Amino acid sequence: MERQYRVPMLAMAIFLWLCTVPFVILLLRPRIGSEATLTVALALLALYVAVCVVLCRTGHTHDCSSGESRSVLQPRRDHGPGQL
């Protein structure tokens, strides 16, 4: 069950990196040069992937519908009518 979250989270991390790289290039290249900008962009990718791996290995996710953080290994606690 834990494995189903790995691919989408990693894909989201790469997509986030692809969206932020143009801004990194536009903001940093004139100031620090091309090589340093490339280093910053790759470090940012490594950071995103590291966060993704940590979240995947701990099984932690955020349930947006309820506003709660929970482990993906724990069952969701649905409340019946009249129960809170």
LINBELMO-V660931 format. One record per residue. N is the residue number from 0. RES is the residue in one small letter. PHI is phi in whole degrees, 0 to 359 (none if undefined). PSI is psi in degrees with one decimal (* if undefined). D_FIRST is the distance of its C-alpha to the first C-alpha in Angstrom with 1 decimal. Layout:
n = {N:N}
res = {RES:RES}
phi = {PHI:PHI}
psi = {PSI:PSI}
d_first = {D_FIRST:D_FIRST}
This chain:
n = {0:1:2:3:4:5:6:7:8:9:10:11:12:13:14:15:16:17:18:19:20:21:22:23:24:25:26:27:28:29:30:31:32:33:34:35:36:37:38:39:40:41:42:43:44:45:46:47:48:49:50:51:52:53:54:55:56:57:58:59:60:61:62:63:64:65:66:67:68:69:70:71:72:73:74:75:76:77:78:79:80:81:82:83}
res = {m:e:r:q:y:r:v:p:m:l:a:m:a:i:f:l:w:l:c:t:v:p:f:v:i:l:l:l:r:p:r:i:g:s:e:a:t:l:t:v:a:l:a:l:l:a:l:y:v:a:v:c:v:v:l:c:r:t:g:h:t:h:d:c:s:s:g:e:s:r:s:v:l:q:p:r:r:d:h:g:p:g:q:l}
phi = {none:294:294:296:269:289:293:297:293:293:297:293:296:292:297:299:296:298:283:270:301:300:291:299:295:296:276:260:302:294:270:242:95:290:294:292:296:298:297:296:296:290:294:296:298:298:296:299:292:297:297:298:296:297:295:292:288:277:73:264:215:240:268:293:289:254:78:253:264:207:278:289:275:267:292:286:264:272:264:280:297:84:249:238}
psi = {-35.0:-31.7:-28.4:-19.3:-12.5:-48.6:-48.4:-38.3:-40.7:-39.6:-37.8:-38.1:-42.6:-39.7:-42.0:-42.1:-43.8:-31.9:-29.6:-21.8:-43.2:-36.9:-39.5:-44.2:-47.0:-36.2:-35.7:-29.4:-44.8:-25.1:-41.7:-3.3:168.6:-44.4:-43.2:-35.8:-41.4:-40.3:-43.1:-42.3:-41.9:-34.7:-37.2:-41.1:-44.5:-39.4:-46.3:-43.4:-38.9:-43.4:-41.6:-45.0:-42.6:-45.1:-38.5:-41.4:-31.3:-13.0:26.5:135.6:171.0:126.3:103.1:-27.3:-31.6:-13.7:14.3:146.8:138.7:166.2:142.5:-14.7:-14.0:139.6:149.7:137.1:97.8:134.8:134.7:178.4:131.9:-0.2:138.7:*}
d_first = {0.0:3.8:5.4:5.9:8.0:10.1:12.4:13.4:14.1:16.1:17.8:18.7:20.1:22.2:23.4:24.4:26.3:28.0:29.2:30.6:32.3:35.2:36.0:35.9:38.2:40.5:40.8:41.0:42.6:46.1:46.0:44.5:44.7:42.5:41.3:40.3:38.6:36.5:35.7:34.6:32.4:30.7:30.3:28.7:26.2:25.4:25.0:22.6:20.4:20.7:19.7:16.6:15.7:16.4:14.3:11.2:12.0:12.8:9.7:12.5:12.9:15.8:16.0:19.1:20.0:20.6:21.5:19.4:17.3:14.4:11.5:8.1:7.5:10.7:11.3:13.6:17.1:19.0:22.7:24.9:28.4:30.7:28.0:27.3}
